[in-house]
């Protein structure tokens, strides 16, 4: 399972992880230096029979630690591989680096270690980490590439490739490196967690489920792993595995508000709205301080998805009461957001504009900044680009001298209409650094959606979806489904629309309006195309209930369904 710093507790904590990984024997021991001689004793405990086997003690000069370690290893198995280095000074430098990467003179020591034994991979990786601490990304990559040019063990090669993938934020190479590591180091839970997280980010949910299962098999007492398995299974469509994972999570963390919140999310994702609402309400009442009543808002949204606006309002009021108890200065801002997604768009715009104007000066200016930004997006969605530009101007003015990402995004979207090529050039100017690609792609995709250039928006959104872009958070699958519907890719859209996106921890955000309640409109169109009139009719009903009598988002007209 990899090295552990000296400061970490020993056999008492490592034992559980080892047994969870499938170990049948545990080796432990003691060492001492007496009269200038290093003495090591070790015992092997057979977990199946309970027998204890004491290995022959070994001793020698302290400088011969590698030879002594190899002598002990051969007593455990005659088939052990040689350690990565036979140079004691290289091993000493490696140990120092592992314990204290910021030790004075460590960079020079690691450079000498690489020169002394250029086939010992850890030295390259530790030196690259030092370069990263100095913000020398090019230097870090050069060191790793030098290591890859050597004949290194497969595990070391995979570790270096993983670090290079992290340098470039390359999800494809990262997944390949993690897959190689899982083959070479199958009992390392961190490898499976990395694989699972990469699969989740790129929406490969069956692969994520398999990786999380491997991780929980190694560390069955880690509640976070069961929590993550529950979400992966829910998104993959396996509700039974998801609920079983939640049960295990709740068993391990019976008083955790997050465990109860996860149960609500799992039901919501699966479309089990009454169960989701019940779980959220139960959680909110038991843990009222959890994100200041967030689960009341989640319950309200679950109820809103049935099309019952008055019933959802009753739950939303409990959320606002919780926010009032927490003395949330943005409570009126949140009320306006709720009015928008529940179909009262004109009222929402009035509320948000009144709040923005009243908060322009004094300590409430940050609220005005958020309010004007949301209002700009809403106004643009209603087809008023000139009015949206005015709201953006006010938001940018309030934000000075600092930048505000949402205001910058809204400013980008309210530029004069243009073709796809021009929008691509604008996005490149907005985010010229490759590290900002997530921001640039998000801005480009949304601009193309506003322009109704769905054919151009589709590959951008598809690349974001496949590449793990989290800038649009939970709404990304819905936006991609929208382009699929408009370009005739109905089966692909149906798959993307299968799950309900749960709210993020931040609650309603300016991006929520981009996909809600549009998800029901898209489901209705897909159901019609697939010959499911009853499902289509129900989704039209919900969509109309949540759209009110205002024009549909992005200037379309309500359909007379």
N, C-alpha and C positions, 0 to 999 in steps of 0.2 A: 504493500500500500504506500510505498514511498517513505522517505526519511521523515523524521519528526525532530524538532528542536529539543535540546536538552531540557528546556523549561517545561515541556509538555509532560504530564503525568505518564507513568510507564505502563506496566502490564495490567494494572487495574482498569485502565480505560481502553487500551488496545485490544484486550482479550475479547470484548463483545464484538468489536468490528471484525476481528479475525474469524471468530466463530460464525458470524453472519455471512462472511465471504465463503464459508464452506471448509474452513480449515479443520483438520482432524487431529492435528498435533500443535501444541504450543511450546515454544522454546523460550526460556528465560534464564537469566544468570547474573553473575556478579564479576566485577574485576577489581583488582587492587594493584598498587605498585609498592613493593616491599624491597628495600635494599637495592633499588635500581633495577628490579626485575618486574615485568608486567605478568601478573597471574590472572587467568580467566577460567571460571568454572561455569558450566551450563548444564541445564536439565531439560529433558524433553518429556512433556506430559501428553500421553495418548488420551484424547477426549472420548474415545469409544470404549476403551478397556479400563481407563483410569490409572493405568500403570505409569510409573515415573522412571525414566532412564537417565542416569547421571553420565554425562559424557566424560571421557578422559580429560582431565585438566591440561591446559597448555600454558607454557610460560616462555619468556624470552625477553630480549631487550625491548623497551617501549617503542623504539623506532621500527620494530618489526611487526607492527600491528596488522599489516596486510597478511603477512605469513601466518600469524596466529589465527586471524579470522578465517583464512582458507583452511587451516588444519581443523578447526571446529566444524566448518561447513562440510568437509569431506566425511566427518563422522556421522553427519545427518544423512548425506546422500553421496554416493561416489560419482554422481553425474552432474555436479555443480559446475556452472560456468565460471571462468576467471572473473575477478572483479574488474571494473572498467579501467583501472589504472594500477600499476605496480610501483608507482613512484609515491613514496610516503609524503614528500613535501607537497605534491599535487593534491593528495588526499587531505592534508592539513589545510591547505588553502580553500579547498571545497567546503570543508567543515566550517571554517571561519565565515565563509560567504553565506552559508546556509543559516548560521546563527545570527550574524550581524552583517547585512549587505552594505551597511554604511560605515564599516570599519575603516579607519584611516589607512591609506596605502593599499587598500584591497585591490583597486584597479591594477596597480603595478604588479601585485602578487599574482593576480589572475592572468595577466599577460605573460608573466614568466611561466606560469603553470601550462598555458597553451603551448608555449615554445618547448617546454620540457616534455610534454606528452600531448601531441596534437590530435591524438585519437580518443581523448577523454572528453566526451560531449558536455558534461555539466559545466566545465570551465567556460565554454563558449556561451552557454545560456546565462550563466551568472554575470559574465562580462557584458553581455547584451543588455541585461537588466540594469546594470550600472549606467550604460549609455542612455537608456530610456529615462532614467532618473535625471540625467543631464539634458533631456529633451533632444538628444542626438539620434533621431530615428534612422537616418541614413547610416550612421555608424553602427547602430544596433543590427540593422539588416546585413551590413557587410560582414560583421562578425559571425552571424548565423549562417550566411552563405559560405563563409570560409569553413565552418564546421561541416556543412553538408557536402563539401568537396572531399572530405575524408571518408575512410571506410569505417563508418560508425554502426553500432548495433541498430536494428530496426526501431527499437523503442526510442533511442536518442534521435534518430532521424525524424520520427513522427513528432517528437516534442519540439524540435527546431522548426519543422514545417508549421506546427500549430502556432508558434510564436510569430513567425513571419505572417501567417494569415491574420493574426491579431493586429500586427502592425498596419496592415492594409485594410483592415476591417472587411476581409474577404470571406463571406459565409461558406462559399463552396469549398475553398481550400481548407477552411477550418473544419468542416464536416469530414472531409477526406482524411485529414490528419487525426481527428478524433476516432474515426472508424479504424484507422491503422493502429492507434493506441489500444482500442478495445480488444483487438486481436492479440496484441503483444502483451498487454497488461490487463487481463480481463477481470481482475479482482480489485481494481482501483475504482472506488465509487465516484471519485471526482471526474473520471473519464466518462462514465455513463451519464453523470449529471450534465457534463458539457455537451455530450451528444444529444441528450434529451432537450436541453435548452435551445440548441441549434435547430433541432427539428421543429420545436414549438415556434420559434421565431420565423421559420420559413413555411409554417402551416402544414408540415408533414406529420400529421397527428398519429397515425398508426406507428410510425417509427419512434415518435416520442414516447408513446405508451410502452413500447418494448424496452426502450432505454431506461425509462423510469422504473419499470419492473426489475430490471437488472440492478439498479441502484438500491431499491428497497430490499432486494434479496440480500444485498451485502450489508446494508444498514437498516434493518427492520424497525429500529426504535427511533428513527429520525422522522419526526412528524412532518417537516417541510417536504420531504420526498413523497409522502402519501398525499399531501395537499396538491403537489404538482401533478402526480399521477391522476388524481381525480379530474383536474382540468383537462389534461391530455385525453383521457378516456371520454369525457363529455364531448369534446370537440370532434373526436373520431366517431361519435355516434353510439358508443357502448355505455349506456346509462347504468347498467348493472355493475360494471367494473368501477365506474365513477363513484357510485353510491357506496360500494364496498370500501373504496379507498377513503371516502369521507368518514365512514364509520370508524375505520382504523385511526384516522387523524383525530377524531373526536375522543376516541379511547385514550390516545396518548396525551391529548391536550383538552381535557374535559371542561376546563374553565376558560378556554381561549375564545374570545369573540370572533376571531378570524375563522375558526373551525365552523361555527354556526353560519357565518357569512358565506363561506365556501359552499355549504349545502344549498343555500338559496341560489347562488350563481349556477350550480350544477343543474338544478331544476329549471332555471331560466334558460340556460343554453339549450336544454332538451325540449323546450317548449311547454313544460309543465308549469303553467303560470300560476294556478291556485296554490300548488305546493311551494313554488318559489315565494309567492307573497306571504304564505303562512310562515315559512322558515325565516324570511327577513323580519317580519313583525316580531316573531318570538325572540330573535336575536336582538332586535332593537330594544325591546322591553327588558331583556335580561342584561344587556350591555349598553345602556343609554349613552355612555361616553365614547363609544366606539365611533371615531370620526364624527363626533357631535351629531349622532343620529342618522348617519349615512344610510343605514339599513331601512329606515323609514322611507327615504327617497327611493331606494331600490324597490321596496315593496310598492310604492306609488307607481313607479315605472312599469313593474310587472302587471299591475292592475290596469294601467293605461293601455297596455298592449292588447287588452280585451276590447277596447273601444269605449269603456265606461269612464267618461271624463269626470262626472261628479264623484263617483266612488274613488277614483284616483286622487281627486282633490282632497278628499277627507284624509287620506294617508299622507299626502304632501303637507297638509297643515301640521301634522304631528312632527314632520321633519323640520318645518319652519319654527315650530315651538322649541324643538331641541336646539336649533341654531340661535334662537333668541336667548335661551338659558345660557348658552355658551358665549353670549354677548358678541355674536358675529356681526361686524360692521357692514358686511356685504349681503345681509339678509334680503334687502329689497332687490338687489341685483339677481339673486337666486330666484326670487319670486317671478321676476320678468322672464328669466330663462324658462321657468316652468310654464309660464303662460304661452310662450312661443311653441314649445314642443307639444303642448296639449291642445293646439289648434286655434288659440286666440292671438293671432299674429299682430293684428292692428293694435290691440290692447297692449301686447308685449312691447311693440315699438314705442308706443306712447309712454309706458312705464319706464322703459330703459332710457328714452331721451330725457324725460323729466329728471331721472336719477343722475344722468350724466351732467346735465346743466347745473343741478343743485350741488354737485360734488366737484366742480371744476377747480374751486379754490379751497385752500385749507388742507387739513390732514386727510380728507377723503379723496384727494386727487388720484391715488392709485385705483380707486373704485371707478372714477370717471374714465380713466384710461381703459379699463376693461369694458366698461359700458359702451363707450364710443366704438371700440373695436368690434364687439359683438353686433352692435347696431349697424356698422358698416357692412358686415357680412350679410345680415338679414336684409338690409336695403338692397344690396346687390342681388340677393336671391329673389327679391320681389321685382326685379327688372329695372331698378332705378340706379343706374351707374353714376349719374351726376350727384345724386343725393348721397350715395355711398362714398364717393370721393370727398365730399364735404365732411362726413363723419371721420374718415381716415385722417384728413388734415387736422382736425381737432385732436385726435388721438396722438398723432405724431408730435404735435405742439406740446401736449401735456407730458409726453415721454421725454422730451429734451431735458438735459443733454444725453441721457442714457438711451440705449436702444431697447425696444420692447418687441420680442419676436412676433407676437400675434399682430401687433400694429404693422410691423414690417410686412408680414404676410398679407394683411388686408390691403396695404398700400400697393403691393404687387398686383393683387387681383383686380384692383379698380383702375388699372391703367387702361388706356384706349384699346378698343377691340383690335385684334390682329390675327394673322394666320398662324398656323402651327409653327412654322420656321421662326417667325419673329418671337413667339412666346418661348421657344427653346433658347433663343439668344438672350432674352430677358432673364430666364431662369439661370443661365450660365453666368450672367453678370451679377445676379443676386447672390449666387453661391459658387464662386470661382474655385474654391479649394475643394479637392476631392473628398476631404473629410466632411464637407458640408453637403454631400450629394443627397442625403436624406431630405434636407430642407429644400434644396433646389428641385428635386423630383416631386415633392409634395406640392410645392407652389405651381409647378408646371402642370401637373395632373389636374389640380383644381381649376386652374385657369382654362384649360382645355374643356373641362366639364361645363364651366360657365359659358364658354363659347359654343357649346353643343357639338364640338368636334370629337365625337366619341371614338372614331377610328384612330385618331392620333393619341387620344388619352389611354386607350386600352393597353398598348405595349408598355407605356410608362407605369401604369398601375400594376400590370402583370409582373413587371420586373421588381417593383416595390414589394409585392405580395410574395414572390418567390425568393427575394433576397433578404427578407427580414427587416424591412423598413417599418419602424414603429412610430414614425412621426404622426400618422393619422390614427394611431391607436386602434381602438376596437372597431372603428367604422370602415377600415380599409376593405374588408371583404364585400361590404355593401356597395362601396363606390366601384369596385372592380366588377361586381355583378351588374351594376347599372350600365357600364360600357358593354358588357356581354349581351345584355338584353337589347340594347340599341343597335348592336352590330350582328344580331341574329344568333349568338352563341347561347341558346336557351339551356341545354343540359349543363353547361359550365356555370351559368348563372344559378340554376336550381341548386347545384351543390354548394355554392357559396352562400346561398340564402337559407340553408337548412337550419343553421344555428342562430339563436338570438344573442347578440353581443351584450354582455353585462356591463354595467357602468364601471368605469375606473375609479380608483380611490379618490380622485379629485371631484367626483360627482359629475354634474352637467358641466360641459365646457363649450367653448365657442364652436368646436368641431362636431358636437353632438347634432346640431341642426343640419349638418351636411348629409346625414344618413337617416335621421329619424324625423318624421315617420315615413320617409321614402321607402324604407324596407318593405312596407306593406304594399305600396304601389307596385314595386318590382315583383313581389310574390304573386300579386294578382295577375300581372301580365304573363308571368311564367306559367301560372296555373291555366290561364286561358290557352296559351300556346300548346300546352301538354294535354289539353282535353279534360281538365278537371274543373268544371264550372262551379261546383259547390265551394271548393277551396278558393277559387277566384272571387266569388261573390262575397265570401266572408272577409277576405283581405281588402276588397274594395270598401266594404262597410267600415272596417276599422280605419282605413286610410282616410275616408271622407270624414269620419268622426274626429280625427286628429288634425284635419286640414281646415276645418271650419268652412267659411264661405270666401276666404281670401284666395287670390290666385295661387296656383301651385308653385312650388319652388322653381327658381330659374325661369320664371316667366311663362310656364306652360299653363294651359287651361284645365280646370277640373273636368274630368270625363263624366259623362252622364250615365254611369253604370247603375 
